[in-house]
Every structure is written in C-alpha cells, then in structure tokens.
C-alpha cells in the first residue's frame, strides 16, 4: 500500500529541470520532495508527501495525528530511529 506521509518543510530550492524542491523532515530523516503542485508551500509548513511529491499542505495538529497513526501501524520503521517520538516541532 502506498501512503502519503506528513513531513515538515525545512528548506526550499529551485532546481533546474525539476522546479521547486524541498527538504522535508519525516521523523528522524530528511528527504527531498517536489513541491511544484503546491505553489503556496513555504518553509515551516507541514505537507503530505506521496512518492516524492507533496500533494497537500496540512496543519501541524493533523500532521502529528497522521504521523502517530502511521507509527502505530508500523508504517514508519524505515523513516525514524527507535528513539524518535514525534515530528520535529522546533525550528
């Protein structure tokens, strides 16, 4: 099953031939995702990412709830070390 995972945008860059790309934090790791479909997305926003593309902006509370549900279902094992308990809400 493919899931959309919530993450926090840490950095945005314009990449030639790829458009707007963001470094998005998912628990304990940061991955790159396209934010082309979301022109209003900005650093600090929480987005749902599906197969490397941000598909919607969500509020922090919704992101935290979704992340917790996915953690409980065991769907985040490859995204976070065992010591991670929540999405980074600082910085």
Secondary structure as GFF3:
##gff-version 3
##sequence-region A 1 91
A	DSSP	beta_strand	5	15	.	.	.	ID=ss1
A	DSSP	beta_strand	19	26	.	.	.	ID=ss2
A	DSSP	beta_strand	29	34	.	.	.	ID=ss3
A	DSSP	beta_strand	46	50	.	.	.	ID=ss4
A	DSSP	beta_strand	53	58	.	.	.	ID=ss5
A	DSSP	alpha_helix	60	72	.	.	.	ID=ss6
A	DSSP	three_ten_helix	77	79	.	.	.	ID=ss7
###
